[in-house]
Amino acid sequence: MALTPLDHGGNLDSATIQYGGKRKDWLDLSTGINPEPYGLSSLQEADWQTLPDKFANTAICLAARKFWNVPDTADILAVPGCSSAIAQIPTLIGPGLVEITTPTYNEHAAAFQFHGWKTLTKSKSAQARVIVHPNNPTGEFTILPNPVLLNVIDESFCDIAPSRSHIPKSDLAGHIILKSFGKFWGLAGLRLGFAIGDPSLINALRQRLGPWPVSGIALKIGTQALQDIDWANDTRNRLSIDIARLDNLLVNLKAKPIGNCSLFRTYVVEDAAQMQKHFAQSFIWSRVFPYSNNWIRLGLPSKSNWSRLKNAL
């Protein structure tokens, strides 16, 4: 089956084709990536030459277990970005019926459909269910319904609110919780994520991804970042202040915020396409959605770019 490209944020190439300029000219607010990333440690030449050995994998999984307070009976797998896990999870059981409430992150439905599953927005007989928590793009958090055979909980944006995580349930049968490193730590180019959950499912996923799925560089940086609790706490505080600042700016455009995710905000506006065009004329890229004429999503600008956003408004 051929893969059809899906609608995503971060598509600056489309912006430059439509509105001009070069990538370096643009302020990209179309993603929910932390604009103030974790500071990288100094890397040695040997780091680029060393295979991601068992010690490095053990170290990052121990750091992840402590950071997220993962139950001892749940398994942890470092993956090369959550997308790699999303693509393989539908092969763990089934195929059958999967419940995916929309709108939400569209890669989940695409992966299940590719592997022969039928996707439904609501089903009492589904064998699998996907919940994005907080949801992307609405930013809304979810109380888990009764479990099914395969429960996929995508917490790619949940590190802004650790008390709302479903990690305590990650050791239950049939549960897989996905954690993204690129969003909260702002290092999307590192391609690092985690699948945490039912040991039988995690081990099956491990076999599908092969012996060295994550680079040694990613393992080293990820281990260091997961151990830096002070940075994480300071970042949560800063993000909560910055998202309130963004809301205050958009009020002047009569935009109504949705949800409660401090890495991005989706707004209800009169004409989303027109607002995106308005921003684009100042080389600021935002996210609109093919299923809504009234939703526009903005990520946070870096410290040095707030004035640029304010001027555009």
Number of C-alpha atoms within 10 A of each C-alpha: 7 5 8 7 8 9 14 14 19 17 15 19 11 11 21 17 10 11 13 15 12 13 13 9 12 17 20 26 22 22 21 25 24 23 22 17 16 20 12 11 10 7 11 9 7 8 14 12 10 11 14 20 13 10 9 18 19 16 16 24 22 16 18 23 18 13 16 16 12 21 17 9 12 22 21 26 23 25 26 21 23 22 17 15 23 20 17 17 22 24 18 14 13 16 16 17 20 28 22 23 18 16 14 19 20 14 16 23 23 18 20 24 18 16 17 15 20 15 21 15 12 13 15 8 11 18 19 26 24 20 24 27 26 26 24 25 25 23 23 14 20 15 9 12 9 6 15 18 14 23 26 26 26 25 25 23 27 26 23 23 14 15 10 15 20 18 23 13 17 28 20 16 18 20 27 29 25 29 27 26 27 23 22 27 22 18 23 17 10 18 18 25 26 23 29 27 31 23 21 15 20 23 14 14 19 20 9 15 15 9 11 16 17 22 21 19 18 23 24 18 20 25 19 16 22 21 16 13 11 8 14 19 11 10 19 18 12 13 21 15 12 20 21 12 13 21 16 12 15 16 12 9 12 12 20 15 20 16 17 19 26 27 25 27 25 25 24 17 19 15 13 22 18 13 18 18 17 15 16 21 12 17 24 23 28 26 23 24 17 7 8 13 15 18 25 24 26 24 24 26 22 14 10 7 13 15 11 14 18 11 9 14 14
